[in-house]
Amino acid sequence: MILEIKPVTSKDLPILNQLYTEIDGESPLSLPDVEQIFEQIQQYPNYQIYIAWLKGEAVGTFSLLFIPMILHHSKSALIDAVVVTSTYRHQGIGKAMMQEALKLSRQAGCYKAMLSSNLKRTVAHQFYESLGFKQQGWSFSLEL
C-alpha cells in the first residue's frame, strides 16, 4: 500500500470537511465556515492539517501542532482530529498516519507527543496504546 500524506490546501477543504463527519457521524460544516476556520488555522505557526491519500482517494486525516515550551526548552507535539474513513479502517492507515506525525514531530525537535481521545472511544485507546502511547494523568476541560 502506497499512502501519500500531504498537507491540506484550500482546494482540499470539501474533502477534509467530509472526512471529519467520520468521527461521530456529525453533519459537515458549511464550506464557508470551513474556509474561515482554515484561514484562522493558517495564522498559527507550526500548525498543519494533513490528508492521507491512497490511489487518489482521501482515506484519513490528522492535525499536528508544535508548541514551544519554555520549561523544557523544547517543543511538544499535539496530535488531533485523527480520522480514518470507515471503509479503510484496520488496514494500517491510522498507524501510517501516526508514524508520519511522530516522524514530523521528531524532525521538529519535539520532546514529546500528546493527544486526547474521547472516553467512549475505547478502540481508539487500544490503537494508541499499541503505538506506545501511555495514559498520563487526567485531562480536564471546561465548556465556555
C-alpha positions in Angstrom: 0.0 0.0 0.0 1.5 3.3 -1.0 0.0 6.0 1.2 0.7 9.7 0.4 0.3 12.1 3.4 0.2 15.7 2.3 -0.6 19.0 3.9 -4.2 20.2 3.3 -4.6 23.1 0.9 -7.7 25.2 0.4 -8.8 23.1 -2.5 -8.9 20.1 -0.2 -11.3 21.7 2.3 -14.5 20.0 1.0 -12.8 16.6 1.3 -11.5 17.4 4.8 -14.9 18.5 5.9 -16.3 15.2 4.7 -13.6 13.2 6.5 -14.5 14.9 9.8 -18.0 13.5 9.5 -16.5 10.0 10.0 -15.5 10.8 13.6 -19.0 10.8 15.1 -21.3 10.8 12.1 -22.0 14.5 12.5 -23.2 16.7 9.7 -20.4 18.6 7.9 -20.0 22.3 8.5 -20.9 24.7 5.7 -18.0 25.2 3.3 -17.7 29.0 4.1 -17.4 28.1 7.8 -14.6 25.6 7.0 -12.8 28.1 4.8 -13.0 30.8 7.6 -11.6 28.4 10.2 -8.9 27.2 7.8 -7.8 30.8 7.3 -7.5 31.2 11.0 -5.5 28.0 11.4 -3.1 29.2 8.7 -2.2 32.1 11.0 -0.8 29.8 13.6 2.9 28.9 13.1 3.7 25.2 13.3 0.0 24.1 12.9 -0.7 21.8 9.9 -3.6 19.5 8.9 -2.7 16.5 6.7 -4.8 14.2 4.5 -3.7 10.6 3.7 -4.3 9.6 0.1 -4.5 6.1 -1.3 -4.6 5.8 -5.1 -6.0 9.4 -5.3 -8.7 8.8 -2.7 -8.7 10.6 0.7 -8.7 7.9 3.4 -7.7 9.8 6.5 -6.6 12.9 8.2 -4.8 14.3 11.3 -3.8 17.7 12.7 -0.4 18.4 14.1 0.6 21.4 16.2 4.1 22.1 17.6 4.0 24.0 20.8 7.2 25.8 22.1 7.8 25.1 25.8 9.9 27.3 28.0 10.0 24.8 30.8 11.6 22.1 28.7 13.5 24.4 26.3 11.9 22.4 23.5 8.6 21.8 21.8 5.8 19.3 22.3 3.6 18.0 19.6 -0.2 17.9 19.8 -1.8 15.4 17.5 -5.5 15.9 17.0 -8.5 15.0 14.8 -7.2 11.6 13.7 -9.7 10.1 11.4 -9.6 7.1 9.0 -12.6 6.5 6.8 -14.7 3.6 7.9 -14.2 1.6 4.8 -10.4 1.7 5.2 -10.1 1.1 9.0 -8.0 -1.8 10.3 -5.7 -1.7 7.2 -2.7 0.1 8.7 -3.6 3.6 7.5 -4.1 5.0 11.0 -0.7 3.5 12.0 1.0 5.0 9.0 -0.5 8.4 9.7 0.6 8.3 13.3 4.1 7.2 12.3 4.3 10.2 10.0 3.0 12.5 12.7 5.7 11.2 15.1 8.4 11.4 12.5 7.5 15.1 11.7 7.4 15.8 15.5 10.9 14.3 16.0 12.2 16.3 13.0 10.8 19.5 14.5 12.7 18.8 17.7 9.7 17.9 19.9 10.5 16.1 23.2 7.0 14.5 23.4 3.8 14.0 21.5 0.4 14.3 23.1 -3.2 13.5 22.1 -6.5 13.2 23.7 -9.4 10.9 22.9 -13.0 10.8 24.0 -13.6 8.3 26.8 -16.1 6.4 24.7 -13.6 5.6 22.0 -12.1 2.5 23.7 -11.0 1.0 20.4 -9.0 4.2 19.6 -7.4 4.0 23.1 -6.2 0.5 22.3 -4.9 1.7 19.0 -2.9 4.5 20.6 -1.5 2.2 23.3 -0.4 -0.3 20.6 1.7 2.6 19.2 3.4 3.1 22.6 1.2 6.0 23.9 0.5 5.8 27.6 -2.2 7.4 29.6 -0.6 10.1 31.7 -2.6 12.0 34.3 -6.0 13.3 33.7 -7.3 15.6 31.1 -9.6 18.4 32.2 -11.8 20.7 30.1 -14.4 23.4 30.8 -17.0 24.3 28.3 -17.2 28.1 27.9 
